[in-house]
Amino acid sequence: MPKYNFTVNNKSVSVEADADTPLLWVLRDQLNLVGTKYGCGVAQCGACTIHYNGSPVRSCQFPVSAVGTGKVVTIEGLSEKGDHPVQQAWIDMDVAQCGYCQSGQIMAAVALLKKTPKPTDEEIDSAITNICRCGTSVRIRKAIHLAASKGGKL
């Protein structure tokens, strides 16, 4: 079985996996980073969103062999204490209901705010294509605006 060496949450890791193994399963099963969730398995729902070289990627369809020397950040890597500005905005706006999709939503929001620090509602709606079955889209949008208003390091 091939061995892959790459960076996850600023730490060097080495894993053995089949080339076509989705990064999601490497993160969850081999590295015990279970904040990234499995939702649909076809890159549509966004529960598995992580950052790869700073861009949001749906890890359920991203093979470990494609990581190369890239840098992966999961929800666990946003901040040591869970106090990233977007995570804090999620708490302040009481976004989560069931919470299952929230790590993917947060990762997508962080990527959006890095690219567009003061997004409009339309830009948020266009960029955040993750599915929330609980229907917290209005609170998600408010949390993104709150995080944007606080600025700081995203």
N, C-alpha and C positions, 0 to 999 in steps of 0.2 A: 504494500500500500504506500502511495507517495506521501512524503512529508512536506508540510508547508510551514514557512516561517513568515510571520507578519506582525504588525503592531495592532493591538486592541487596547483602547483606553490608555494610550501612552505606555503600554507594557509590551515587551517582545514576547510572542508566544510561538510555540511549535506544536503542530498537530499532525496526526496521520489520518487521512481520509481519502476516499475515492474522489477523483477529480471532479465528478459531477455532484458531489454532496452539497446541498444548499448551505450557504454560510450560516443561515438561521440555526441549523441543527448542530453545526460545529460550535457556535456560540453557546447554545443551550445545553447540549449533551456532553461536550468535551471541556468547555471552559466554564461551565456552571453560571453563565450570565443569562439568567432566566427572565430578565425584564423585557426582552424582545419577545413578542408573542407570535404564535402561529395562528393565523386566522383562516385564510382561504386557500393558501398554497399556490395561487396563480397570480400573485403580485397585483391584486385588485383592491383589497381592503385596506392595506397599509399598516396593519397591526405589527408587522415585522420590520418597519422602517428603521434603518440605522444610517449613519453617515459613513460614506466611503470617500476618502480624500476631500472631505468637506461638503459633499453633495448627498442628498437623501437617496437611499437605495432600498428597494424592497428585497430583503435578504432571503426570502423564501425561494426566489428564483435566481439568486446570484451565487454561482458555484464557487466553492472555496478556491478552486484553481484559478479563478479570475482575480483574486485579491492581489497576487504578486507581492510587490513591496509596498503596496498601498497601506493607508492608515484607516482603521476602522474605529468608530466611536459608537458605543451603545448608550442606552439611557443611563446605565450605571456610570458611564464615563463623563457625563455632562458636568457633574460636580460631586465632590467627595461627600457632602452632607445633604445632597438633594435640594440645595438652595440656589440653583441656577435661576436667573430672573424669570425664565419661562415657567419653570417648575413652580416658583413662588406665585406667579400670576395665576396658574392653574388652581392653586390652593386658595388664593385670595378671592377668586371668582367662583369657587366651589364647582368646578367644571365636571368632575367625574361623577358618574352614577355607578354603573357596574365597574368602570375603570379598565376594562380589558383592552380597549383600543388606545388608551391614553399615552402609553410610552411611544407608540408610533405617531400619534398626533403631536406630541411634544417635540419629537425629533423633526417632524415636518415643519413645525412652527419655528424652531430654532434655525433651520436651513433658510426658511423664508425671510426671517428677520436679519440674517447675515447678508442676504442678497438685497433685501428691500427693508431698510430700517424703520420706515414709517408707512406701512402698507395701507391701502384703502380697503374697504370691504370687498370690492371686486377683486383686488389682487389676492386677498386672503382666500376668497372662495375659489379662485382659479388655482392657487398653489396648494391648498389643503384638500386633496382629493381622497384622503383617508375616510373610511366609513365608520360612523358612530351609530350603532343600532339604537342607542338610548335617545338619540336626537338632541345631543347637547351642543349642536353646531352654533347656536347663538352665544352660549357661554364661552365656547372655544374662541369665537371671533372676539368677544370682549376681552378674554384673557390675552390674546395676541396684541390687541391694542394697548392693554395695560402694560405688558412687558415692553412694548415699543416706546411707551411714554416714559418709562424709567431708564431707557437707554442702557448704558453700561456695557460690560463685556458679554457678548452673546457667543 
